[in-house]
């Protein structure tokens, strides 16, 4: 009997640490690989490295005055457009990654404060949409925050 309790406690602790390893280490690897793959696709589309390398060369190897004059503004526009997409992409991925990292911490904080997730849903729907708030309040859910939940 003692062995079973020790085994269950050991497996519980192992699974808790395994969850955090999976969430943070494996999840970070996934985000990094996804980020690099999508960034490589953006670089293939916008080719900023190549554009910088040939910035002062004539456009389409047209060595006439028109080709030399138009090459710089067209490449500058391409650099500005590509740079804007790169910045938006990096910021979007950073926000998604930070949200991913924060999910377990937020859930742990809510659990430690004894707040039910359905109470948050109730609070958000009452604050947001009047159409759904009538439906949610008809369910007779406790208001946000929920204190002293006894299961």
Phi and psi in degrees as a GROMACS rama.xvg file:
@    title "Ramachandran Plot"
@    xaxis  label "Phi"
@    yaxis  label "Psi"
@TYPE xy
-64.6026  -36.4468  UNK-2
-64.3336  -40.0719  UNK-3
-63.6835  -42.2934  UNK-4
-66.4437  -40.3242  UNK-5
-64.6541  -42.7908  UNK-6
-63.1144  -44.8921  UNK-7
-64.4279  -42.1858  UNK-8
-63.7855  -42.8454  UNK-9
-62.0236  -45.6408  UNK-10
-65.7933  -35.6959  UNK-11
-63.0628  -47.8629  UNK-12
-64.4778  -41.1144  UNK-13
-60.541  -44.4955  UNK-14
-67.9502  -34.4417  UNK-15
-63.9877  -49.2472  UNK-16
-66.5819  -35.6134  UNK-17
-64.6948  -37.4896  UNK-18
-61.1759  -47.9581  UNK-19
-66.3927  -36.1979  UNK-20
-63.6407  -46.1957  UNK-21
-62.6128  -44.9383  UNK-22
-67.2254  -49.4215  UNK-23
-87.5922  -46.6626  UNK-24
-76.8242  -55.4726  UNK-25
-68.0061  -36.9352  UNK-26
-65.0017  -38.0662  UNK-27
-67.0881  -39.7407  UNK-28
-62.0942  -41.5581  UNK-29
-62.8417  -46.9722  UNK-30
-61.8142  -41.8093  UNK-31
-64.9609  -45.5763  UNK-32
-65.8077  -39.3458  UNK-33
-65.3522  -42.0197  UNK-34
-59.8792  -47.7349  UNK-35
-66.1  -38.1131  UNK-36
-65.6692  -45.1076  UNK-37
-69.4121  -37.6486  UNK-38
-64.2441  -37.667  UNK-39
-64.532  -37.8166  UNK-40
-65.0586  -39.3236  UNK-41
-64.6999  -41.2776  UNK-42
-65.3299  -33.9101  UNK-43
-68.7347  -32.835  UNK-44
-78.5792  -45.1699  UNK-45
-94.9986  -25.1343  UNK-46
48.6706  54.2185  UNK-47
-66.6711  -34.4115  UNK-48
-61.8651  -46.4359  UNK-49
-67.8568  -38.0469  UNK-50
-63.3979  -42.9634  UNK-51
-64.5122  -37.6321  UNK-52
-65.3969  -32.4097  UNK-53
-113.512  27.9002  UNK-54
-60.2632  -43.198  UNK-55
-97.0818  8.85108  UNK-56
-84.8141  156.415  UNK-57
-64.7804  150.669  UNK-58
-70.7434  130.129  UNK-59
53.5126  33.7242  UNK-60
57.7405  29.0482  UNK-61
-89.9736  102.272  UNK-62
-85.0652  10.9434  UNK-63
-75.8477  174.349  UNK-64
-62.7899  -39.272  UNK-65
-64.5934  -43.2153  UNK-66
-64.2772  -38.9811  UNK-67
-70.9026  -37.2647  UNK-68
-73.4313  -41.2331  UNK-69
-80.5838  -19.0892  UNK-70
-62.1625  -45.7377  UNK-71
-67.6628  -48.7936  UNK-72
-63.7331  -38.5732  UNK-73
-65.1114  -42.7898  UNK-74
-70.1177  -34.8952  UNK-75
-63.6967  -41.0477  UNK-76
-63.3471  -39.8148  UNK-77
-65.7768  -38.8749  UNK-78
-66.2717  -43.4537  UNK-79
-64.437  -44.1916  UNK-80
-65.2235  -46.9076  UNK-81
-63.9784  -41.2615  UNK-82
-62.1949  -38.9344  UNK-83
-63.3069  -44.623  UNK-84
-64.6614  -38.2621  UNK-85
-62.3919  -45.2352  UNK-86
-63.5864  -45.4634  UNK-87
-61.3943  -40.528  UNK-88
-64.1438  -47.0601  UNK-89
-64.8711  -43.0144  UNK-90
-64.783  -42.9756  UNK-91
-61.4044  -45.0741  UNK-92
-66.1808  -37.2376  UNK-93
-64.6076  -41.7071  UNK-94
-64.5352  -43.8185  UNK-95
-64.1704  -39.1732  UNK-96
-68.0941  -42.5077  UNK-97
-64.747  -39.8741  UNK-98
-62.8326  -41.033  UNK-99
-60.5655  -43.9801  UNK-100
-67.8487  -29.8764  UNK-101
-83.891  -18.5211  UNK-102
-55.9157  -53.4863  UNK-103
-63.0163  -36.7617  UNK-104
-65.8199  -42.3484  UNK-105
-64.8833  -43.7333  UNK-106
-63.7346  -38.7044  UNK-107
-64.9347  -42.1052  UNK-108
-64.5615  -40.7391  UNK-109
-65.1106  -39.3381  UNK-110
-67.983  -36.8171  UNK-111
-71.8603  -24.5987  UNK-112
-89.9011  -1.33411  UNK-113
64.9141  45.0251  UNK-114
-107.961  124.176  UNK-115
-78.8428  139.191  UNK-116
-59.3273  -31.9632  UNK-117
-68.3335  -28.5673  UNK-118
-66.7823  -36.6022  UNK-119
-66.1435  -43.457  UNK-120
-58.3392  -42.2339  UNK-121
-63.3782  -43.8869  UNK-122
-65.6745  -42.683  UNK-123
-66.3277  -43.8932  UNK-124
-68.9071  -34.3093  UNK-125
-68.8357  -35.3454  UNK-126
-77.1175  -28.7209  UNK-127
-93.5016  -69.7733  UNK-128
-115.869  126.984  UNK-129
-72.1082  -28.847  UNK-130
-64.1719  -42.7993  UNK-131
-85.0295  -22.4668  UNK-132
-65.4191  -34.5631  UNK-133
-64.1616  -39.7303  UNK-134
-66.6696  -45.2956  UNK-135
-66.6157  -41.1812  UNK-136
-69.3892  -25.5378  UNK-137
-69.3057  -18.5249  UNK-138
-77.5155  -9.63493  UNK-139
59.5514  49.8163  UNK-140
-86.811  152.196  UNK-141
-68.5058  151.395  UNK-142
-75.1027  164.298  UNK-143
-84.7469  141.144  UNK-144
-83.1072  153.047  UNK-145
-90.8484  125.341  UNK-146
-112.452  151.67  UNK-147
55.5747  56.8285  UNK-148
-81.5706  126.425  UNK-149
-117.965  119.926  UNK-150
